Amino acid sequence: MKTPVYRELVAASSRPTVLSILAGGESYGYEILKQVRLLSHGKVDWSDGMLYPVLHRLGRDALIEGRWQLTEAVRRRKYYRLTGRGKRQLSSDREGWRMMIGTLETSWGGSNV
């Protein structure tokens, strides 16, 4: 049985999750979705409708850049990569999330509730 992940938590974690994935190298939408599933051991399953608005917002904020490329099947696919600004934002996000995770762990008494 999957533990429900609240919409607010998914929304709050979407930027650092995508930026973290792209820190590993250029990728495209479907691969990002697969990576989220893999990293969460199948517990988080984003949809296209959730991911693409995040990618558009990150692009609008100049945290990522996209480029179109033809695949072997002669289809266009958009690849995304981090910008310098995106790398700095990821560093800031990591710091903030680590602080929040530490705060939660302390408030829970270090137990896995």
MODELLER restraints for C-alpha pairs under 7 A, 6 or more apart:
rsr = mdl.restraints
at = mdl.atoms
rsr.add(forms.Gaussian(group=physical.xy_distance, feature=features.Distance(at['CA:2:A'], at['CA:43:A']), mean=6.18, stdev=0.5))
rsr.add(forms.Gaussian(group=physical.xy_distance, feature=features.Distance(at['CA:16:A'], at['CA:90:A']), mean=6.03, stdev=0.5))
rsr.add(forms.Gaussian(group=physical.xy_distance, feature=features.Distance(at['CA:16:A'], at['CA:93:A']), mean=6.07, stdev=0.5))
rsr.add(forms.Gaussian(group=physical.xy_distance, feature=features.Distance(at['CA:19:A'], at['CA:82:A']), mean=6.91, stdev=0.5))
rsr.add(forms.Gaussian(group=physical.xy_distance, feature=features.Distance(at['CA:19:A'], at['CA:86:A']), mean=6.94, stdev=0.5))
rsr.add(forms.Gaussian(group=physical.xy_distance, feature=features.Distance(at['CA:19:A'], at['CA:90:A']), mean=6.10, stdev=0.5))
rsr.add(forms.Gaussian(group=physical.xy_distance, feature=features.Distance(at['CA:20:A'], at['CA:90:A']), mean=6.85, stdev=0.5))
rsr.add(forms.Gaussian(group=physical.xy_distance, feature=features.Distance(at['CA:22:A'], at['CA:81:A']), mean=5.77, stdev=0.5))
rsr.add(forms.Gaussian(group=physical.xy_distance, feature=features.Distance(at['CA:22:A'], at['CA:82:A']), mean=6.03, stdev=0.5))
rsr.add(forms.Gaussian(group=physical.xy_distance, feature=features.Distance(at['CA:23:A'], at['CA:82:A']), mean=6.50, stdev=0.5))
rsr.add(forms.Gaussian(group=physical.xy_distance, feature=features.Distance(at['CA:25:A'], at['CA:81:A']), mean=6.65, stdev=0.5))
rsr.add(forms.Gaussian(group=physical.xy_distance, feature=features.Distance(at['CA:26:A'], at['CA:79:A']), mean=6.28, stdev=0.5))
rsr.add(forms.Gaussian(group=physical.xy_distance, feature=features.Distance(at['CA:26:A'], at['CA:80:A']), mean=5.46, stdev=0.5))
rsr.add(forms.Gaussian(group=physical.xy_distance, feature=features.Distance(at['CA:26:A'], at['CA:81:A']), mean=4.67, stdev=0.5))
rsr.add(forms.Gaussian(group=physical.xy_distance, feature=features.Distance(at['CA:27:A'], at['CA:79:A']), mean=5.22, stdev=0.5))
rsr.add(forms.Gaussian(group=physical.xy_distance, feature=features.Distance(at['CA:27:A'], at['CA:80:A']), mean=5.43, stdev=0.5))
rsr.add(forms.Gaussian(group=physical.xy_distance, feature=features.Distance(at['CA:27:A'], at['CA:81:A']), mean=6.83, stdev=0.5))
rsr.add(forms.Gaussian(group=physical.xy_distance, feature=features.Distance(at['CA:28:A'], at['CA:78:A']), mean=5.85, stdev=0.5))
rsr.add(forms.Gaussian(group=physical.xy_distance, feature=features.Distance(at['CA:28:A'], at['CA:79:A']), mean=4.49, stdev=0.5))
rsr.add(forms.Gaussian(group=physical.xy_distance, feature=features.Distance(at['CA:28:A'], at['CA:80:A']), mean=5.89, stdev=0.5))
rsr.add(forms.Gaussian(group=physical.xy_distance, feature=features.Distance(at['CA:33:A'], at['CA:46:A']), mean=6.20, stdev=0.5))
rsr.add(forms.Gaussian(group=physical.xy_distance, feature=features.Distance(at['CA:36:A'], at['CA:44:A']), mean=6.72, stdev=0.5))
rsr.add(forms.Gaussian(group=physical.xy_distance, feature=features.Distance(at['CA:37:A'], at['CA:43:A']), mean=6.79, stdev=0.5))
rsr.add(forms.Gaussian(group=physical.xy_distance, feature=features.Distance(at['CA:37:A'], at['CA:44:A']), mean=5.63, stdev=0.5))
rsr.add(forms.Gaussian(group=physical.xy_distance, feature=features.Distance(at['CA:37:A'], at['CA:45:A']), mean=5.55, stdev=0.5))
rsr.add(forms.Gaussian(group=physical.xy_distance, feature=features.Distance(at['CA:58:A'], at['CA:64:A']), mean=5.76, stdev=0.5))
rsr.add(forms.Gaussian(group=physical.xy_distance, feature=features.Distance(at['CA:59:A'], at['CA:65:A']), mean=5.81, stdev=0.5))
rsr.add(forms.Gaussian(group=physical.xy_distance, feature=features.Distance(at['CA:62:A'], at['CA:83:A']), mean=6.99, stdev=0.5))
rsr.add(forms.Gaussian(group=physical.xy_distance, feature=features.Distance(at['CA:62:A'], at['CA:85:A']), mean=6.82, stdev=0.5))
rsr.add(forms.Gaussian(group=physical.xy_distance, feature=features.Distance(at['CA:63:A'], at['CA:82:A']), mean=6.11, stdev=0.5))
rsr.add(forms.Gaussian(group=physical.xy_distance, feature=features.Distance(at['CA:63:A'], at['CA:83:A']), mean=5.45, stdev=0.5))
rsr.add(forms.Gaussian(group=physical.xy_distance, feature=features.Distance(at['CA:63:A'], at['CA:85:A']), mean=5.39, stdev=0.5))
rsr.add(forms.Gaussian(group=physical.xy_distance, feature=features.Distance(at['CA:63:A'], at['CA:86:A']), mean=3.79, stdev=0.5))
rsr.add(forms.Gaussian(group=physical.xy_distance, feature=features.Distance(at['CA:64:A'], at['CA:80:A']), mean=6.41, stdev=0.5))
rsr.add(forms.Gaussian(group=physical.xy_distance, feature=features.Distance(at['CA:64:A'], at['CA:81:A']), mean=5.41, stdev=0.5))
rsr.add(forms.Gaussian(group=physical.xy_distance, feature=features.Distance(at['CA:64:A'], at['CA:82:A']), mean=4.43, stdev=0.5))
rsr.add(forms.Gaussian(group=physical.xy_distance, feature=features.Distance(at['CA:64:A'], at['CA:83:A']), mean=5.15, stdev=0.5))
rsr.add(forms.Gaussian(group=physical.xy_distance, feature=features.Distance(at['CA:64:A'], at['CA:86:A']), mean=6.05, stdev=0.5))
rsr.add(forms.Gaussian(group=physical.xy_distance, feature=features.Distance(at['CA:65:A'], at['CA:80:A']), mean=5.52, stdev=0.5))
rsr.add(forms.Gaussian(group=physical.xy_distance, feature=features.Distance(at['CA:65:A'], at['CA:81:A']), mean=5.48, stdev=0.5))
rsr.add(forms.Gaussian(group=physical.xy_distance, feature=features.Distance(at['CA:65:A'], at['CA:82:A']), mean=6.43, stdev=0.5))
rsr.add(forms.Gaussian(group=physical.xy_distance, feature=features.Distance(at['CA:65:A'], at['CA:83:A']), mean=6.51, stdev=0.5))
rsr.add(forms.Gaussian(group=physical.xy_distance, feature=features.Distance(at['CA:66:A'], at['CA:78:A']), mean=6.14, stdev=0.5))
rsr.add(forms.Gaussian(group=physical.xy_distance, feature=features.Distance(at['CA:66:A'], at['CA:79:A']), mean=5.38, stdev=0.5))
rsr.add(forms.Gaussian(group=physical.xy_distance, feature=features.Distance(at['CA:66:A'], at['CA:80:A']), mean=4.33, stdev=0.5))
rsr.add(forms.Gaussian(group=physical.xy_distance, feature=features.Distance(at['CA:66:A'], at['CA:81:A']), mean=6.51, stdev=0.5))
rsr.add(forms.Gaussian(group=physical.xy_distance, feature=features.Distance(at['CA:67:A'], at['CA:78:A']), mean=5.42, stdev=0.5))
rsr.add(forms.Gaussian(group=physical.xy_distance, feature=features.Distance(at['CA:67:A'], at['CA:79:A']), mean=5.34, stdev=0.5))
rsr.add(forms.Gaussian(group=physical.xy_distance, feature=features.Distance(at['CA:67:A'], at['CA:80:A']), mean=6.59, stdev=0.5))
rsr.add(forms.Gaussian(group=physical.xy_distance, feature=features.Distance(at['CA:68:A'], at['CA:76:A']), mean=6.26, stdev=0.5))
rsr.add(forms.Gaussian(group=physical.xy_distance, feature=features.Distance(at['CA:68:A'], at['CA:77:A']), mean=5.57, stdev=0.5))
rsr.add(forms.Gaussian(group=physical.xy_distance, feature=features.Distance(at['CA:68:A'], at['CA:78:A']), mean=4.38, stdev=0.5))
rsr.add(forms.Gaussian(group=physical.xy_distance, feature=features.Distance(at['CA:68:A'], at['CA:79:A']), mean=6.26, stdev=0.5))
rsr.add(forms.Gaussian(group=physical.xy_distance, feature=features.Distance(at['CA:69:A'], at['CA:76:A']), mean=5.50, stdev=0.5))
rsr.add(forms.Gaussian(group=physical.xy_distance, feature=features.Distance(at['CA:69:A'], at['CA:77:A']), mean=5.39, stdev=0.5))
rsr.add(forms.Gaussian(group=physical.xy_distance, feature=features.Distance(at['CA:69:A'], at['CA:78:A']), mean=6.28, stdev=0.5))
rsr.add(forms.Gaussian(group=physical.xy_distance, feature=features.Distance(at['CA:70:A'], at['CA:76:A']), mean=4.51, stdev=0.5))
rsr.add(forms.Gaussian(group=physical.xy_distance, feature=features.Distance(at['CA:70:A'], at['CA:77:A']), mean=6.18, stdev=0.5))
rsr.add(forms.Gaussian(group=physical.xy_distance, feature=features.Distance(at['CA:71:A'], at['CA:77:A']), mean=6.72, stdev=0.5))
